[in-house]
Amino acid sequence: EDGFDPKQWHKVWMSRGGIRRKLAQLQGSEELYAQSKADYEYVLSIRPLNESYVTKARRCLQQLAARESERGRSGRDSEGKAQASPSPKRRRLDASRSRSRSPVPAPSTAAVEMAPETGRGPKLPLGSKALQALPEDA
């Protein structure tokens, strides 16, 4: 045996907990949340301790506990399923998209003119050195 025991590898249990957590968020499954919590708790019991994984596991357990307390306060929706709240990353992405996007203006018709009956489509403006360097038949 080569001495490798996946049951004693922090990374394996953190990954498994994260996968189960994401699946639970997508499916609204309390069972998967419980399994995820158990995986993070197992990371805390692995010896020797790996400080960075222990810190991550504690943070994930705190987030799960906050989710449980929030869920307890908000109750359930009309169908009886737990209300799934978006992850912190999803909330940040949605917020940044809503405030940073402005409509893109349409291209100016003066900058693009149609090629005269060649069937080639629009001609590009000649302001670009790269376009000017191309041969005429390209």
C-alpha positions in Angstrom: 0.0 0.0 0.0 1.3 3.5 -0.9 0.0 5.2 2.3 -2.7 7.2 0.6 -6.0 7.2 2.4 -8.7 9.4 0.9 -10.6 9.3 4.2 -7.8 11.4 5.7 -7.5 13.9 2.9 -9.2 17.2 3.7 -9.5 18.2 0.0 -11.6 15.2 -0.8 -14.2 16.0 1.9 -14.3 19.7 1.2 -14.9 18.9 -2.5 -17.6 16.4 -1.7 -19.3 18.8 0.7 -19.2 21.6 -1.9 -20.7 19.4 -4.6 -23.5 18.2 -2.3 -24.1 21.8 -1.2 -24.5 23.0 -4.8 -26.8 20.1 -5.6 -28.9 20.9 -2.6 -29.2 24.5 -3.7 -30.3 23.4 -7.2 -32.7 20.7 -6.0 -33.8 22.3 -2.7 -32.9 19.0 -0.9 -32.6 19.1 2.9 -31.0 15.7 2.8 -28.2 16.9 0.6 -27.7 20.0 2.9 -27.4 17.6 5.8 -24.8 15.4 3.9 -22.9 18.5 3.0 -22.8 19.6 6.6 -21.6 16.1 7.7 -18.8 16.3 5.2 -17.6 19.7 6.5 -17.8 18.5 10.1 -15.7 15.4 9.1 -13.0 17.8 7.8 -12.7 19.2 11.3 -12.1 15.7 12.7 -9.3 14.7 10.3 -5.9 14.5 12.0 -3.4 16.1 11.5 -5.3 19.3 11.1 -4.8 21.4 7.9 -5.5 25.0 9.1 -6.6 26.3 5.7 -9.2 23.5 5.2 -10.3 23.8 8.8 -10.9 27.5 8.3 -12.9 26.9 5.0 -14.9 24.1 6.6 -15.9 26.3 9.6 -16.9 29.1 7.2 -19.1 26.7 5.2 -20.7 25.4 8.4 -21.4 29.0 9.5 -23.0 29.7 6.1 -25.1 26.5 6.3 -26.2 27.5 9.9 -27.1 31.0 8.7 -29.1 29.4 5.9 -30.9 27.1 8.4 -31.8 30.0 10.7 -33.0 32.2 7.7 -35.0 29.3 6.4 -36.6 28.9 9.9 -37.6 32.5 9.9 -38.9 32.7 6.3 -40.9 29.5 6.4 -41.9 27.6 3.3 -43.6 28.7 0.1 -47.0 27.6 -1.0 -45.8 24.3 -2.6 -44.2 23.2 0.6 -40.6 23.3 -0.8 -37.9 25.2 1.0 -37.3 28.6 -0.5 -33.8 28.5 -2.1 -31.9 31.7 -1.8 -29.2 32.5 -4.3 -25.6 32.0 -3.2 -23.6 35.1 -2.2 -21.6 34.8 -5.5 -24.8 34.8 -7.6 -26.2 37.8 -5.7 -22.9 39.7 -6.4 -23.0 38.8 -10.1 -26.7 39.8 -10.5 -26.0 43.1 -8.7 -23.0 43.9 -10.8 -24.8 43.1 -14.1 -27.8 45.3 -13.2 -25.7 48.4 -12.4 -22.9 48.1 -14.9 -24.6 47.4 -18.2 -25.6 50.2 -20.4 -27.1 49.8 -23.8 -24.6 49.5 -26.6 -25.2 52.1 -29.3 -25.9 50.8 -32.8 -23.1 51.2 -35.3 -23.2 54.4 -37.3 -24.5 54.1 -40.8 -21.8 56.5 -42.0 -19.1 54.2 -40.9 -20.4 51.2 -42.9 -21.3 51.5 -46.5 -22.5 48.7 -48.8 -20.2 47.4 -51.5 -21.6 48.4 -54.9 -23.2 45.4 -56.5 -20.4 43.0 -55.7 -22.4 40.9 -53.4 -19.7 41.0 -50.8 -21.6 42.8 -48.1 -20.6 45.9 -46.2 -17.2 47.6 -46.7 -15.3 48.3 -43.5 -14.1 51.9 -42.8 -10.6 52.5 -44.1 -9.4 54.1 -40.8 -7.6 50.9 -39.8 -4.0 50.4 -40.7 -4.5 46.6 -40.6 -7.3 46.9 -43.2 -5.3 49.2 -45.4 -2.4 46.7 -45.4 -4.6 43.9 -46.9 -4.3 43.4 -50.6 -7.3 44.5 -52.7 -8.3 40.9 -53.7 -8.4 39.6 -50.1 
